[in-house]
């Protein structure tokens, strides 16, 4: 399958719980057909204190992934809205 969404692209979520939110693509996971978008689908993870991640111990909030079929490039979205 050819992916039209790449890292660094500005995208808009067009379906799901985060519909309408915009952000920059941080990561494209081709194996699972998902993308990570900056500031969208924030999830909380519990991190145990160890020698390596002692300052990051506790509850850490980071971006979760969204299926690529639920996002659209922002420039295509804007041109579609104005028509």
N, C-alpha and C positions, 0 to 999 in steps of 0.2 A: 504494500500500500504506500502511496506517495503522500508524504506529510507536507502540507503547505505552511504549517505553523512551525516557526523556528525559535530558538532561544533569542531573547531580546525584542521580539515582536510585541507590539501593543495589541491586546485582545480585549474582547467584551464577552462576558458570560451571557449566553442567549437562552439557557434552559436550566432548570433546577432551583435549588434554594438560594443561590447567589446570583440570580438573574439580574442583569443590568450593571453589575460591577465591572470595573475596568482595571487592568493592571498589565505589567510587563511579565513576559514568560521568563521564568528563572531556569526551568529544566523541562526537557521533553523526554518522557520514558516510552520508548518505542515498543518495548516488549509488552507492556500493559496498556498501551494506547492512552496514556494519561499525560497531563501537563501540570506543572506547578506554577501558579500565578502569584505575583507579589501582592500581598495584602488581601487575598481572596481565600476563603475556606480555612480560616485560622483554627487550628486544633491545639489542644493542650496535651503535653507529654510529661510524664513523671520521670525525673532523672535521679538516680541514686548517686550520692556523694562518693566519689572515688578520688584517687590522687590526680588523675588526668582532668576530670571535669568538676573539681571542687567549687569554683565560683558559679558554675552553671547548675548546681544541684537544686532540687526542688521542682516546682511546676514550671515548665518552659512552654511558651506559646510559639508555634511556627506554622508555616503554610502547609496545607494538605493538598492532595492532588485532585484534579477535575478531569473527567473524561474529555478527550479532545473533540468529540462530536458536540459537546455543549458550549464550545467557544467559537468565536469568529474574529477574524482580524478586524481591528478597529476602523481602518480606512474603508473596508468593504461595508461595515455596519453603518458608518456615517453616510456613505453614498446611497445606501439602501433607504435610510431614513429620510433623506432630502427629496427622493424621487416620489 
